[in-house]
Amino acid sequence: MTNLRPDLKLIANMIEPGSRVLDVGCGDGELLEWLGANRDVDGRGIEISQSGVNECVAKGLFVVQGDADNDLAEYPDQCFDYVILSKTLQAVYHPREVLLSLLRIGRKAVVTIPNFGQWKVRSSLMFRGRMPVTKALEKTWYNTDNIHFCTILDLFDLIEAEGITVKEFVPHSADGTRLQMSRGRANWFADQALFLLEK
């Protein structure tokens, strides 16, 4: 697991062996490849970029080109054990609808987000008057994929408004170190957060 991106290691540890998994926004297929080799997962992926799809297919992964906003409706109810959306919710046009689709398609959803409420992000805006660039938010305002900036508390508000159950909440630093703290403190100090959800 040493070659997995830190947030993907946290996700991988949540997936039960032998599960059916859909990774939405799977990139180059790093997580799907690892889960197939190490957890005997029956994995599928959706990726918006053609280059990402090409990399996945070259690795022997079953990945189709598509995007979360438009293509999740094609999947039947409860056809996966887990649906994964890693650092993508803030980059979709309709985050609420995408979140509900994940939980329609899968028994559980694993969602990770960068935390725009973290203290470095807040201080960059307050003291520098500039959109932040951090380890978790590496791109500048004009080349970022992020269009819906949310904090940990914002996502909790949406989850609770929709009657979704948080089975596990893992705030963490950019290097994947788990932070044992409440959601309020995590909103100040965590670079990212992972949510394991059920409807």
N, C-alpha and C positions, 0 to 999 in steps of 0.2 A: 504494500500500500504506500510505500515511500514515494513513488513517483506521481501519486495523485495530488491534485490541487488541494490545499488544506480544507476548504469548505466541502469538497467532494468526499474527503475521507470521513467527515462527520455524517454525510448522507449515507455513504456506503455501509457504515456501522449500523444504520437503522433498518436496512433491507434484509428481510428474512431469506435464507437460502431457498431456491426453487420457486421464487415468486415470479409473477408476470409483471413487467415494469415498462412504463412508457416514460421516456425522458423528453420533455418538451423544451426545445432550445438546447439540444444536446451538443452543439459545437462540433468538435472533431471526434466525438464519441468516446472520450477518455473514460468517463464513468461507466458507460454501457459495456465497454470492452473489459474493464476490470470486474464488473459484476458478473459478466458471463464466464470469465475465467476462474473467478474465486468464490462465487456464490451460486453457481449453476442457475443463473437468472435467465428467463426467457425475455429478452429485452428488445424493445422497439424504440425508435426515436423520430422526432420531428425537428427539422433544422431549416431556418429561413435562408441561409446562405448556400449557394450552389457549391462553393469550395468546401464548406463543412460537410455537406452531403457526400461529396466525392471522397473526402478523407475517410468518412465512416464506411462507405461502400468498399473502399480499398482495404479496410480492416476486416471485411466480411460481416459487417453489421447491417441489420435491417433498418434503414433510415430513409424517410421520404422528405422531400422538400415541402415546407408548409410553414404556417405561422399560427401562433396561439390564438390570435384574434379571430381568424377566419376558418380554421380547419378542425378545431376540436369537436365541432358539431357532427362531424362525420363518424365519430366513434360511438359505439353503443354503450348503454349504461353498464357500469360495474364490470367492464371487460378486463380490467387490470387490478392487481393487488395494490400497486403503488403507482402514482403519477408524480413525477419529479419536475419541479420548475425552479431551477437554480439561478439566482441573480438575474431573473428575467421579468418578474412581475412589474417592476418599475419601468420596463421598456415597452410594455404593451399599451395599446390605446384604451382597452376596456378592462382594467384590472379586476373589478368586481365580477364581471361575467366570466372572465378566464378562471378566476378562483373557484367559482361555482361549477364550471365545466370540469375542472380537475377532480372535484369530489363527486361528480356525476359519473365520470368515466372510471374512477378508481375507488377502491374501498378506503384507501388512505392517500393523502397528498403530502408530499415533502416540499416545502417552499422555503427558499432562502432569499434574504434581501440584504442589500447594503443599508446601513442605518444613517439616514440623513439627519438624525437628531444627536449624533455623537458630538462630544464637546469640541473636537478639532474642527468639525464642519461648522458648528455654531460660531466658534471664535474666528474662523476665516471670514465668515460673512460680517460679523460684528466689527472686528478690528481692522481687517484688510479691505472690506467692502468688495470682496471678490468671491466668485463661486469657488468652492473648495476643490483641491486636488489632494487626495490622501492615498494611503496604501490600498484602501478598499474602493476608492473613487479615483482611478488613475487618469481618466481622460478629462480634458478641459470642457468647458460649457459648450463649445461649438462643434466638438466631435464626439460627444457622448451619445450613447443609445438611450439614456434615461430621459423619460418624458413625464413620469409621475413620481415626484420626489416624496417618499414617505418615510416616516420614522417607525420604530418598533411599536410605539403607542398607537400610531395611526393604523397599523395593520391589526393590532389587537382590537381596535374599535370596529373595524370592518368585520373581522372574524366573529365578534360577539353580536354585532347587529344582524348577521346572517345565521345565527344559531349554530355555528360551527364549533366543534370541540377541539381544544388544543390538547393533544395527547402528550406532547413533549415540546418544551421550549428551550432552545440552546443558544443563548447569546455567546458570541465568541469574538476574539480578536482577528485581525487580518491573517495571522499565521495559523489560525485554527485552534488556538488555545481556548478551552471552554471557560466561561466566566460564571461563577456561581453567585447570582444576584437576582434581585427582583426585577420585574419588567421596568419599573420606574428608574432604577439605577442603571439597568442595561441600556435604557434609552439615552443616558448620558455617556456611558463608557464603552459600549460594545461597538465594534466596527461593522459587524454583521450579525444576523440572527437566523436561526433555523427553526422552522415550525413543522411538527408532525401533526397533521390535521385529520379529523374524521367528521362526517356529517351525521 
